[in-house]
Amino acid sequence: MAVSGDPKSRGELKIFDNSDELATDLAEYIAQLSEFSVKERGVFTIALSGGPLISLMGKLCQAPYSKTVDWTKWYVFWADERAVSKSHIDSNYKLAKDGFLSKVPVLNSHIYSINDNATAEDAAEEYEFTIRQLVKVRTIDVSAISDCPKFDLILLCMGADGHVASLFPHHPALEDKENWVTFITDSPVPPPERITFTLPVINSASNVAMVVTGEENKATALCLALSDCNEETDALSSPARMVWPANGKLVWFLDKAVASELDGSDSGVGSQ
């Protein structure tokens, strides 16, 4: 594994030889954050995405984590969701339920999925209202900087176009600073209707993990996401590059395939 990172960089980079090594380290990372949050606040608030993320979390369902993680203290949310039924193949809830949540003893009452009977707009409003209620009672922490919810961990994947959650390049939702949860009806990849956390919420988290593997030729998008912002680069072309927690920690979990185009001299990646 290669590791790099300093406070002025695009976060800590962890590059693994294969997906199994990545999954092993990811499980340990999540378990440690869970333990710390439960000790500090009595709960662990985690927001999931879709894509290959859920399968890579699979080692949490195995020993020792299946027994050592305090699953009853987990509160589970989604950083984005498709406006489809919970039984639909495109549902991030279904993906997480089938591949992860059904295999660990997280309390059903602590799993907050969207209303799949509502329109995308109404579902976004309801989801934000739910989060606001949980912030009021401090189940979800609040950022002292932005007054946004401060999730203990937000787990994200990145698309081949650089999108994260359901925030796509040059989409108006990228500039939404008023809402915690917004909706889109014109996703460039199906299904078109989705709800998503806005960037202020993502960037208010205590920890953000970007999990990116080499399928779908994401290497070029990764290079753009990790490049320095300057006048010649358009930040809106790479939503992943706009993920930068204001008072938290960003960690990239990468496999060698997706990291293949990174310039070691620019990224600072070195062997550990």
Disulfide bonds with the S-S distance in Angstrom:
none
